[in-house]
Amino acid sequence: MATTNDLKNGTVLKIDGQLWTVIDFQHVKPGKGGAFVRTKLKSVLSGKVVDKTFNSGLRIETANVDKRDMQYLYKDGTDFIFMDTGTFDQLLVSETTVGDATRFLLENQTALVATHDGSPLYVELPPSVILEVTYTEPGLQGDRSTGGTKPATLETGYEIQVPLFIETGTRVKVDTRDSGYLGRVND
């Protein structure tokens, strides 16, 4: 148990049997009346964001969420197999729990896996990953003035928009949060 004074970004709360992560909080002391804490909470399982206000000093149940860097090994049916690099324990994570991270997940890649009481809650990739373009149409010479883009298929099978000068076999840096092209990588 914690009080509203202990709230900070990233704290996981257990409210009505559901887990919520504190995204933003603000202690408010109005001129009249008691102080309160205004929070923005995100559901750990569904991703839904809600605003909630707590009276100052109120006791709130916190949840122990274990966040560990794990190595993605392989996909088995609809489950993804991750391994804890410290203990070598393997963890099965369902495709729905992995979510959008499947678009950029390669074998042997490290990801942050959050668990609560042994069950996986979510998988978080680094802000950017480097992937190879496996297919894209050739760009037209001289068609540079518009700064246009074209679709490109990555080695994971996901398709993003890239500049016209990118060719098949080029390694690119991709933003995992919004699937945006960040730049070309020269090895």
Secondary structure, 3 states (H helix, E strand, C coil): CEEHHHCCCCCEEEECCEEEEEEEEEEECCCCCCCEEEEEEEECCCCCEEEEEEECCCEECECCCEEEEEEEEEEECCEEEEEECCCCCEEEEEHHHHHHHHHCCCCCCEEEEEEECCEEEEEECCCEEEEEEEEECCCCCCCCCCCCEEEEEECCCCEEEEECCCCCCCEEEEECCCCCEEEEECC
